[in-house]
Amino acid sequence: MKTKKSIRILVAEDDDDDKLLIIKAFQKTLSIENITCVSDGEELINYLHKTSNSENSQFPIPDIILLDLNMPRKDGKTTLQEIKNHEEFRKIPVIIFTTSNLKEDVQMTYKMGTNSFITKPGNFKDLVKITQEINNYWSNTVVLPD
């Protein structure tokens, strides 16, 4: 019997209100220690490089990344490309979590290696449902790499 794994999520979101709502929604099924937020792609890449230092437990390697597409400094597409081109980081599943539902964004990000594409819902109740589904799928259904 498979035991439930508590996943670590790294959220890249530049909008403070969205970030707070995402954290609150995930807290329905995850502890706050399992959720880390950064404000853009540049911070995300910097965070991942800090996880490479195994002595630095302040920066645990995430099990999955929630990545917004529209962010300042380094957008989601550029960040996704850097993650998937990096030998160590490419194994981390990336979920595009954005307001976009453009077919071009969906097609392009899947070609670039995203594992899922989710359009952000318009209300908190639906956001909680999605975060619970994400947690259930990535904690209970799939086997993640070490």
N, C-alpha and C positions, 0 to 999 in steps of 0.2 A: 504494500500500500504506500502510495506516494504521500510524503508529508508536505504540508503547506509551507512555502518559503515566503518570508517577508521581503518584498522587493524594495530596492532603493531607486528612487526616481529623481532625475535631474531635470528641472523645468527651466527652459529658456523662454522668458516672457518679459517684454519691455513695459507693458502696461501694468502699473501697480495695482489697479482695481482687479484686473483679470488675474494677476498673480495671487492676490489675496483670496479670490473666489476659488481658484484652482486648489490652493492649499487647504482651504476649509472643506472643499468637496472631497479631497483625498483623505482628510483626517477622519472621515466617516468610516474608513476601512484600514488606514495606515497610521502609524504613530508619526508625529511631527519630525522625529529624528530621521525618518526614512525619506524625507522630502527636502531637496536642496533647490534653491532658486538662484538663477543668474539673470541679468538684465538684457543680455544680447549675445550674439555669437562669439564675439571676442572674449567675453568673460567665460563662456562655456568652454572654449578651446583652452583657455588658461587654466580653468578648473581641471580639465581632463589631464593636462600636462602635470599638474600637481599630484594627481592620483597615481602617476607613474612611479613616484617615490614611495615605495611600500612602507617606509618608516613614517610617513605622514598620514596618520589615522584621522586627522582633521578633515581630510579630503577622500572619503571612501569612493571607490569606483562604483558608478551607478549601474544598476541592472538594465534600466531603460532610460531613454532621453525623450522628453516631450519638447518639441522644437517648433516655435512660432516662425512663420516665414517672414513677416514684415517687422524687422527690428532695425534700430540704428546701428551705426558703426560696422557691423558685419551681419548681413541678413541670413535667414534660414537656409537658403539655397547654397550660399557660399560655405556656410558652416557645415551643412550636410556633406558637401563635396570634400571638405577637409577631413571630416570624421571618417568617411568611407575610403579616403586615400591613405589613411594612417594605419600602419600595420597593427598596432595595438588597439586602437579605438574602433576599428571597423566592425568588430564582433559585437559591439553594444547596439542593441536594437534601437532604432530611432522612429518615433511616432511624430509625424507632422501634425501639429495641433494649432489650427489657424482659423481665421474668419473667412478665408478664401474657400470658394468651392468651384474655382475656375478649372475647367477640364485641362487646360495647359499646365497648371500647377500640379494637378494630380499626376498627369502623364510624366512630366519632367522629373518630379521628385521620386517616383517609382523607378524611372530609368537610372536615377542617381543612387538608388539603393535604399530608399526609405522602406521601413517594414510595415507601416500603416499610414493612412492619411485620414484624419478626423477633422471635420469642420466643427468649430466651437458652437455649442448650442446657445440659444438666446435667453435661457433662464437657468436659475440655479438648480432647480429640481432635475432638469435634463443633464446638467453638468455632473451632478452627484451620480446619476445613473451611469454616465459614460465613465467616470473615474472608478466606479465599482466594477464595471465590466473590464476596464483596463487592468485593474488590480487582480481580478479573478483570473483573467486569461494569462497574464504574465506570472502570476504566483502559483496557479493550480494546474493550468493546462499544458503549457510549454515547458521544455527543459532549456534553461539558459546556460551559456558557457561560463566557466569559472573565470 
